[in-house]
Amino acid sequence: MPVDSIVGLQLMDHRSYTEDYRGRNKAILEMLHINKVSASHQAKAHPYMRGLHRQLDSPEARDFGGSDGTVVQSFRSVLGPHQAPSGWIWFNASGLNPPMLAAELVMYRKTLHPNPISITVALHSASAFKGTLVENQVMEERQLTLDQQSSSGYDVFNVSAVLLVKPLAVVGFQMRYTDNTGSLVLHEALTQSLYCLKRGSLREPLLVLYQSHPLYS
């Protein structure tokens, strides 16, 4: 084979290798970028947890909690089981460790009514395990004033009774409302109007569990 043909083949092979190399590098860089962005998003702490950690790190909380401190775990909302009815907010707490004594459902109030209206909300719970869905007792019942919210912007419900479910795996909550005329039927629509429910957002619902009783609620 002539020398110029050999040189031409070598140049083609070199260009092909260079293009393949650049292509692999680009694909790797894109993959790393995606992973980095994804990890960065996942690493962002929920604003409620940031505030809670600041409170628990205060000298007063450390003195109250003793040398062991307060162990806190949080779970973000997930898709419900396939057999679950609509209008429920679900969490997968199967990775819970160590055993916990108290639990809170944290909901960010995104909408305020222009008029001073009060309604009663009853927080129902359900648990799912191995394909079986069981509705449990009412967790809490309280008055909501629709034109006001707490200074933090969150409505925090005591759901510690859910820890009595053994084993604790997938748990769900539904809000049912009444006013002075009786039951309000549009529970799901009202919950969607009042609260930020978007999974993956920084204001999504949160299930917070404490190894000891929470100092702040």
BABA-125098 format. One line per field, with one value per atom (N, C-alpha, C): residue in three letters; atom name; x, y, z. Coordinates in steps of 0.02 Angstrom, whole numbers, plus 50000, padded with zeros to 5 digits. Layout:
aa = [ala,...]
at = [CA,...]
east = [X,...]
north = [Y,...]
up = [Z,...]
# end
This chain:
aa = [met,met,met,pro,pro,pro,val,val,val,asp,asp,asp,ser,ser,ser,ile,ile,ile,val,val,val,gly,gly,gly,leu,leu,leu,gln,gln,gln,leu,leu,leu,met,met,met,asp,asp,asp,his,his,his,arg,arg,arg,ser,ser,ser,tyr,tyr,tyr,thr,thr,thr,glu,glu,glu,asp,asp,asp,tyr,tyr,tyr,arg,arg,arg,gly,gly,gly,arg,arg,arg,asn,asn,asn,lys,lys,lys,ala,ala,ala,ile,ile,ile,leu,leu,leu,glu,glu,glu,met,met,met,leu,leu,leu,his,his,his,ile,ile,ile,asn,asn,asn,lys,lys,lys,val,val,val,ser,ser,ser,ala,ala,ala,ser,ser,ser,his,his,his,gln,gln,gln,ala,ala,ala,lys,lys,lys,ala,ala,ala,his,his,his,pro,pro,pro,tyr,tyr,tyr,met,met,met,arg,arg,arg,gly,gly,gly,leu,leu,leu,his,his,his,arg,arg,arg,gln,gln,gln,leu,leu,leu,asp,asp,asp,ser,ser,ser,pro,pro,pro,glu,glu,glu,ala,ala,ala,arg,arg,arg,asp,asp,asp,phe,phe,phe,gly,gly,gly,gly,gly,gly,ser,ser,ser,asp,asp,asp,gly,gly,gly,thr,thr,thr,val,val,val,val,val,val,gln,gln,gln,ser,ser,ser,phe,phe,phe,arg,arg,arg,ser,ser,ser,val,val,val,leu,leu,leu,gly,gly,gly,pro,pro,pro,his,his,his,gln,gln,gln,ala,ala,ala,pro,pro,pro,ser,ser,ser,gly,gly,gly,trp,trp,trp,ile,ile,ile,trp,trp,trp,phe,phe,phe,asn,asn,asn,ala,ala,ala,ser,ser,ser,gly,gly,gly,leu,leu,leu,asn,asn,asn,pro,pro,pro,pro,pro,pro,met,met,met,leu,leu,leu,ala,ala,ala,ala,ala,ala,glu,glu,glu,leu,leu,leu,val,val,val,met,met,met,tyr,tyr,tyr,arg,arg,arg,lys,lys,lys,thr,thr,thr,leu,leu,leu,his,his,his,pro,pro,pro,asn,asn,asn,pro,pro,pro,ile,ile,ile,ser,ser,ser,ile,ile,ile,thr,thr,thr,val,val,val,ala,ala,ala,leu,leu,leu,his,his,his,ser,ser,ser,ala,ala,ala,ser,ser,ser,ala,ala,ala,phe,phe,phe,lys,lys,lys,gly,gly,gly,thr,thr,thr,leu,leu,leu,val,val,val,glu,glu,glu,asn,asn,asn,gln,gln,gln,val,val,val,met,met,met,glu,glu,glu,glu,glu,glu,arg,arg,arg,gln,gln,gln,leu,leu,leu,thr,thr,thr,leu,leu,leu,asp,asp,asp,gln,gln,gln,gln,gln,gln,ser,ser,ser,ser,ser,ser,ser,ser,ser,gly,gly,gly,tyr,tyr,tyr,asp,asp,asp,val,val,val,phe,phe,phe,asn,asn,asn,val,val,val,ser,ser,ser,ala,ala,ala,val,val,val,leu,leu,leu,leu,leu,leu,val,val,val,lys,lys,lys,pro,pro,pro,leu,leu,leu,ala,ala,ala,val,val,val,val,val,val,gly,gly,gly,phe,phe,phe,gln,gln,gln,met,met,met,arg,arg,arg,tyr,tyr,tyr,thr,thr,thr,asp,asp,asp,asn,asn,asn,thr,thr,thr,gly,gly,gly,ser,ser,ser,leu,leu,leu,val,val,val,leu,leu,leu,his,his,his,glu,glu,glu,ala,ala,ala,leu,leu,leu,thr,thr,thr,gln,gln,gln,ser,ser,ser,leu,leu,leu,tyr,tyr,tyr,cys,cys,cys,leu,leu,leu,lys,lys,lys,arg,arg,arg,gly,gly,gly,ser,ser,ser,leu,leu,leu,arg,arg,arg,glu,glu,glu,pro,pro,pro,leu,leu,leu,leu,leu,leu,val,val,val,leu,leu,leu,tyr,tyr,tyr,gln,gln,gln,ser,ser,ser,his,his,his,pro,pro,pro,leu,leu,leu,tyr,tyr,tyr,ser,ser,ser]
at = [N,CA,C,N,CA,C,N,CA,C,N,CA,C,N,CA,C,N,CA,C,N,CA,C,N,CA,C,N,CA,C,N,CA,C,N,CA,C,N,CA,C,N,CA,C,N,CA,C,N,CA,C,N,CA,C,N,CA,C,N,CA,C,N,CA,C,N,CA,C,N,CA,C,N,CA,C,N,CA,C,N,CA,C,N,CA,C,N,CA,C,N,CA,C,N,CA,C,N,CA,C,N,CA,C,N,CA,C,N,CA,C,N,CA,C,N,CA,C,N,CA,C,N,CA,C,N,CA,C,N,CA,C,N,CA,C,N,CA,C,N,CA,C,N,CA,C,N,CA,C,N,CA,C,N,CA,C,N,CA,C,N,CA,C,N,CA,C,N,CA,C,N,CA,C,N,CA,C,N,CA,C,N,CA,C,N,CA,C,N,CA,C,N,CA,C,N,CA,C,N,CA,C,N,CA,C,N,CA,C,N,CA,C,N,CA,C,N,CA,C,N,CA,C,N,CA,C,N,CA,C,N,CA,C,N,CA,C,N,CA,C,N,CA,C,N,CA,C,N,CA,C,N,CA,C,N,CA,C,N,CA,C,N,CA,C,N,CA,C,N,CA,C,N,CA,C,N,CA,C,N,CA,C,N,CA,C,N,CA,C,N,CA,C,N,CA,C,N,CA,C,N,CA,C,N,CA,C,N,CA,C,N,CA,C,N,CA,C,N,CA,C,N,CA,C,N,CA,C,N,CA,C,N,CA,C,N,CA,C,N,CA,C,N,CA,C,N,CA,C,N,CA,C,N,CA,C,N,CA,C,N,CA,C,N,CA,C,N,CA,C,N,CA,C,N,CA,C,N,CA,C,N,CA,C,N,CA,C,N,CA,C,N,CA,C,N,CA,C,N,CA,C,N,CA,C,N,CA,C,N,CA,C,N,CA,C,N,CA,C,N,CA,C,N,CA,C,N,CA,C,N,CA,C,N,CA,C,N,CA,C,N,CA,C,N,CA,C,N,CA,C,N,CA,C,N,CA,C,N,CA,C,N,CA,C,N,CA,C,N,CA,C,N,CA,C,N,CA,C,N,CA,C,N,CA,C,N,CA,C,N,CA,C,N,CA,C,N,CA,C,N,CA,C,N,CA,C,N,CA,C,N,CA,C,N,CA,C,N,CA,C,N,CA,C,N,CA,C,N,CA,C,N,CA,C,N,CA,C,N,CA,C,N,CA,C,N,CA,C,N,CA,C,N,CA,C,N,CA,C,N,CA,C,N,CA,C,N,CA,C,N,CA,C,N,CA,C,N,CA,C,N,CA,C,N,CA,C,N,CA,C,N,CA,C,N,CA,C,N,CA,C,N,CA,C,N,CA,C,N,CA,C,N,CA,C,N,CA,C,N,CA,C,N,CA,C,N,CA,C,N,CA,C,N,CA,C,N,CA,C,N,CA,C,N,CA,C,N,CA,C,N,CA,C,N,CA,C,N,CA,C,N,CA,C,N,CA,C,N,CA,C,N,CA,C,N,CA,C,N,CA,C,N,CA,C,N,CA,C,N,CA,C,N,CA,C,N,CA,C,N,CA,C,N,CA,C,N,CA,C,N,CA,C,N,CA,C,N,CA,C,N,CA,C,N,CA,C,N,CA,C,N,CA,C,N,CA,C,N,CA,C,N,CA,C,N,CA,C,N,CA,C,N,CA,C,N,CA,C]
east = [50043,50000,50044,50030,50070,50071,50127,50135,50080,50062,50010,49943,49929,49866,49868,49927,49934,49925,49957,49950,49878,49843,49773,49731,49743,49705,49719,49784,49801,49766,49763,49730,49655,49625,49555,49543,49587,49580,49588,49636,49647,49587,49559,49500,49441,49434,49379,49387,49449,49463,49450,49472,49462,49389,49349,49277,49243,49264,49235,49252,49316,49340,49302,49295,49257,49184,49157,49087,49077,49124,49118,49127,49175,49187,49125,49094,49035,48979,48970,48916,48929,48992,49009,48997,49018,49009,48935,48894,48823,48793,48815,48789,48808,48871,48894,48855,48841,48803,48733,48701,48634,48634,48684,48688,48701,48744,48760,48699,48662,48602,48550,48541,48493,48512,48576,48599,48592,48606,48601,48529,48482,48411,48389,48410,48391,48421,48481,48516,48486,48444,48414,48367,48381,48339,48272,48221,48154,48159,48129,48134,48111,48060,48038,48092,48129,48182,48241,48256,48310,48294,48232,48212,48213,48191,48189,48260,48307,48376,48406,48390,48416,48389,48324,48294,48325,48334,48360,48434,48468,48538,48549,48494,48500,48521,48555,48576,48518,48459,48402,48379,48378,48356,48406,48470,48521,48516,48504,48498,48436,48381,48319,48324,48357,48359,48410,48457,48507,48564,48609,48670,48656,48601,48587,48558,48531,48501,48434,48408,48344,48355,48341,48348,48285,48292,48236,48245,48192,48191,48132,48141,48086,48078,48017,48000,47959,47977,47938,47883,47833,47775,47793,47756,47768,47701,47706,47645,47613,47548,47514,47511,47493,47484,47433,47439,47395,47322,47307,47237,47211,47253,47235,47185,47137,47089,47124,47094,47123,47111,47150,47139,47178,47222,47263,47335,47371,47442,47481,47528,47561,47635,47660,47731,47754,47816,47845,47894,47873,47914,47944,47951,47977,48051,48087,48157,48167,48115,48117,48165,48213,48262,48297,48301,48276,48201,48173,48102,48088,48030,48013,47953,47948,47894,47842,47860,47813,47819,47763,47762,47719,47739,47702,47691,47633,47620,47626,47671,47686,47660,47614,47582,47592,47616,47626,47562,47536,47475,47492,47471,47489,47437,47376,47321,47286,47272,47233,47169,47113,47049,47045,47016,47012,46965,46920,46871,46884,46866,46878,46829,46848,46806,46842,46804,46833,46798,46837,46810,46845,46815,46846,46876,46938,46970,46983,46964,46978,47030,47086,47140,47134,47118,47111,47176,47188,47249,47233,47279,47273,47343,47347,47412,47406,47460,47462,47520,47507,47560,47543,47588,47580,47514,47496,47437,47372,47375,47315,47313,47256,47247,47196,47218,47175,47169,47107,47096,47096,47133,47142,47099,47111,47073,47090,47048,47061,47121,47170,47231,47220,47187,47177,47119,47085,47031,47042,47038,47051,47016,47014,46986,47040,47022,47065,47033,47069,47046,47077,47037,47062,47095,47086,47119,47182,47203,47262,47305,47371,47416,47468,47503,47555,47613,47657,47713,47760,47762,47805,47773,47707,47671,47647,47665,47648,47593,47548,47503,47534,47544,47577,47528,47517,47468,47504,47478,47506,47478,47522,47501,47539,47556,47596,47561,47494,47458,47474,47500,47516,47574,47614,47671,47649,47585,47558,47548,47548,47540,47604,47600,47659,47647,47693,47751,47730,47766,47752,47785,47746,47774,47748,47697,47667,47607,47607,47552,47524,47458,47426,47381,47368,47326,47277,47217,47167,47133,47121,47087,47014,46970,46898,46871,46831,46813,46738,46723,46654,46651,46593,46582,46519,46493,46436,46371,46373,46314,46319,46377,46385,46446,46448,46506,46516,46578,46595,46619,46592,46605,46668,46690,46747,46813,46825,46885,46949,46954,47016,47029,46977,46984,47004,46976,46992,47064,47085,47155,47203,47187,47230,47232,47177,47175,47213,47210,47241,47316,47338,47406,47448,47513,47560,47570,47549,47552,47601,47633,47676,47736,47739,47796,47860,47914,47978,47990,47939,47948,47976,48003,48031,47977,47915,47860,47813,47836,47792,47777,47724,47708,47765,47769,47825,47799,47825,47812,47875,47871,47929,47919,47971,47967,48023,48006,48052,48064,48126,48142,48118,48116,48085,48030,47993,47938,47965,47937,47963,47959,48010,48011,47969,47962,47927,47876,47818,47767,47728]
north = [49940,50000,50062,50113,50174,50209,50246,50280,50331,50369,50420,50390,50329,50294,50275,50251,50231,50292,50348,50410,50433,50427,50446,50404,50338,50295,50312,50326,50344,50408,50458,50520,50509,50466,50451,50417,50368,50333,50381,50428,50476,50522,50545,50588,50551,50487,50447,50436,50422,50412,50476,50533,50597,50613,50601,50614,50569,50504,50459,50481,50501,50522,50584,50632,50692,50676,50630,50611,50579,50534,50502,50554,50599,50651,50695,50713,50755,50719,50655,50616,50611,50599,50594,50659,50714,50780,50796,50779,50791,50749,50687,50644,50671,50693,50722,50785,50825,50886,50870,50821,50801,50776,50732,50706,50760,50807,50862,50906,50922,50963,50926,50861,50821,50816,50803,50797,50863,50918,50983,50998,50979,50990,50948,50885,50841,50863,50894,50913,50975,51011,51071,51052,51080,51064,51099,51065,51094,51155,51212,51271,51258,51217,51201,51166,51120,51084,51129,51177,51224,51264,51287,51324,51279,51217,51171,51156,51145,51131,51190,51251,51311,51313,51297,51298,51245,51185,51130,51140,51183,51196,51253,51284,51340,51314,51356,51335,51312,51345,51326,51256,51240,51173,51120,51135,51086,51073,51126,51117,51076,51089,51054,50981,50969,50902,50856,50884,50843,50827,50785,50773,50734,50695,50654,50695,50754,50794,50765,50790,50767,50741,50678,50648,50662,50691,50709,50678,50649,50625,50656,50668,50697,50658,50654,50620,50667,50671,50711,50668,50701,50665,50624,50570,50523,50508,50474,50449,50396,50396,50347,50278,50228,50160,50160,50111,50111,50105,50074,50065,50123,50173,50228,50275,50299,50349,50415,50458,50524,50569,50623,50672,50659,50609,50593,50614,50630,50649,50591,50564,50501,50511,50469,50469,50397,50384,50318,50322,50298,50302,50234,50190,50123,50124,50179,50184,50215,50216,50249,50213,50251,50223,50280,50281,50233,50243,50205,50214,50286,50312,50381,50384,50441,50451,50501,50546,50598,50611,50635,50647,50708,50746,50805,50802,50823,50835,50910,50930,51001,51021,51070,51091,51167,51188,51259,51289,51340,51374,51425,51412,51456,51509,51500,51545,51569,51635,51664,51693,51682,51708,51783,51824,51895,51912,51865,51877,51831,51853,51812,51753,51698,51638,51583,51547,51491,51426,51373,51307,51258,51200,51147,51095,51075,51023,50963,50904,50841,50804,50788,50755,50679,50645,50573,50541,50479,50445,50375,50349,50281,50252,50187,50153,50099,50089,50038,49991,49926,49877,49813,49793,49731,49730,49786,49788,49800,49806,49817,49889,49921,49991,49995,50024,50027,50099,50123,50191,50188,50234,50234,50290,50302,50352,50423,50470,50541,50562,50594,50614,50677,50726,50790,50827,50866,50909,50979,51029,51097,51148,51210,51266,51297,51313,51351,51418,51471,51537,51552,51557,51557,51622,51675,51738,51751,51700,51708,51645,51654,51598,51609,51558,51564,51606,51628,51669,51632,51566,51525,51511,51519,51502,51430,51390,51319,51304,51258,51226,51160,51150,51090,51050,50987,50944,50888,50874,50819,50753,50712,50647,50590,50601,50551,50483,50483,50420,50373,50400,50356,50310,50328,50286,50222,50218,50157,50102,50121,50072,50033,49967,49924,49870,49861,49904,49968,50022,50086,50086,50093,50093,50154,50143,50198,50225,50289,50319,50378,50388,50442,50483,50545,50590,50625,50635,50672,50722,50782,50834,50836,50835,50840,50899,50939,51005,51009,51048,51066,51140,51171,51239,51238,51296,51297,51272,51259,51231,51156,51127,51055,51037,50976,50952,50986,51001,51027,50968,50959,50899,50904,50963,50971,50971,50915,50911,50917,50879,50878,50947,50977,51042,51096,51093,51144,51135,51073,51060,51086,51073,51097,51173,51205,51278,51308,51276,51304,51291,51232,51210,51197,51204,51185,51110,51074,51001,50974,51018,50996,50958,50894,50853,50877,50880,50903,50977,51014,51085,51094,51153,51167,51177,51182,51192,51132,51075,51017,50992,50952,50925,50884,50884,50852,50814,50753,50714,50716,50745,50753,50710,50670,50624,50639,50632,50650,50589,50580,50526,50545,50610,50634,50683,50707,50753,50819,50847,50909,50966,51009,51068,51123,51121,51175,51144,51176,51151,51210]
up = [50000,50000,50000,49958,49955,50023,50033,50097,50109,50054,50063,50083,50058,50077,50150,50173,50244,50288,50268,50307,50309,50251,50248,50295,50296,50341,50414,50429,50498,50519,50472,50488,50500,50457,50466,50533,50550,50613,50671,50665,50718,50728,50669,50674,50704,50683,50710,50785,50807,50878,50917,50887,50920,50928,50875,50878,50929,50930,50979,51050,51059,51124,51148,51101,51119,51134,51094,51104,51173,51192,51257,51313,51304,51354,51363,51306,51309,51345,51329,51361,51436,51455,51526,51562,51530,51560,51569,51517,51522,51579,51584,51637,51706,51713,51776,51792,51741,51752,51776,51744,51765,51836,51852,51920,51971,51951,51997,52010,51957,51965,52007,51992,52028,52102,52115,52184,52220,52186,52216,52236,52191,52206,52266,52267,52321,52387,52383,52444,52477,52441,52470,52527,52584,52642,52638,52661,52666,52713,52696,52739,52811,52820,52888,52928,52894,52928,52944,52899,52914,52978,52983,53043,53104,53096,53153,53178,53131,53151,53187,53165,53200,53271,53278,53345,53390,53362,53403,53420,53382,53394,53443,53465,53512,53580,53621,53688,53731,53724,53765,53748,53683,53663,53685,53681,53702,53777,53815,53887,53905,53868,53881,53860,53804,53776,53809,53846,53877,53829,53851,53812,53748,53747,53688,53630,53645,53593,53571,53516,53488,53418,53406,53340,53300,53241,53199,53130,53103,53034,52998,52933,52894,52829,52805,52743,52700,52636,52589,52558,52530,52504,52443,52433,52377,52343,52286,52254,52298,52302,52343,52311,52350,52322,52265,52221,52161,52180,52238,52257,52300,52312,52357,52324,52362,52334,52324,52283,52270,52330,52333,52386,52449,52449,52507,52495,52550,52547,52577,52539,52559,52574,52620,52639,52646,52627,52637,52695,52753,52813,52831,52781,52795,52816,52800,52819,52887,52928,52993,53040,53066,53113,53148,53215,53264,53278,53325,53342,53364,53345,53360,53407,53442,53492,53470,53424,53405,53330,53301,53228,53214,53162,53140,53065,53043,52972,52961,52916,52905,52836,52835,52774,52765,52707,52695,52667,52703,52682,52628,52567,52511,52495,52521,52503,52566,52568,52622,52593,52628,52606,52624,52581,52597,52654,52672,52726,52785,52846,52906,52910,52881,52880,52919,52960,52998,52979,52974,52962,53008,53016,53056,53009,53023,52983,53027,53003,53036,52993,53024,52987,52995,52941,52941,52916,52938,52917,52891,52851,52825,52819,52819,52811,52758,52722,52669,52683,52682,52693,52656,52611,52572,52535,52504,52463,52500,52566,52606,52630,52619,52638,52695,52751,52810,52833,52840,52866,52942,52972,53045,53076,53139,53176,53153,53171,53158,53199,53167,53201,53243,53214,53249,53217,53258,53234,53261,53218,53240,53197,53222,53185,53141,53080,53035,53019,53030,53010,52942,52891,52822,52800,52840,52822,52862,52903,52944,52938,52951,52953,53008,53026,53077,53049,53093,53072,53024,53031,52987,52920,52916,52855,52853,52904,52904,52954,52934,52980,53001,53065,53090,53131,53110,53142,53180,53239,53280,53254,53225,53198,53233,53296,53333,53337,53334,53339,53281,53226,53169,53186,53237,53257,53291,53309,53339,53287,53223,53168,53161,53166,53160,53107,53059,53048,53011,53024,52991,52923,52871,52803,52765,52724,52686,52724,52739,52776,52736,52743,52706,52752,52731,52769,52722,52748,52710,52757,52732,52770,52749,52799,52786,52826,52794,52821,52836,52888,52903,52922,52911,52936,52978,52994,53039,53007,52942,52908,52900,52916,52908,52868,52840,52805,52737,52722,52656,52614,52555,52516,52473,52457,52411,52450,52486,52529,52488,52435,52395,52363,52335,52302,52352,52412,52462,52487,52496,52516,52463,52400,52346,52343,52361,52360,52418,52476,52536,52541,52518,52534,52471,52479,52426,52429,52377,52376,52325,52287,52232,52257,52240,52259,52224,52261,52233,52244,52265,52278,52348,52362,52428,52481,52460,52507,52510,52485,52484,52555,52562,52629,52657,52723,52757,52818,52827,52887,52929,52989,53033,53094,53110,53167,53216,53280,53334,53379,53400,53447,53517,53532,53593,53574,53623,53606,53581,53527,53499,53548,53545,53587,53557,53490,53455,53410,53402,53356,53329]
# end
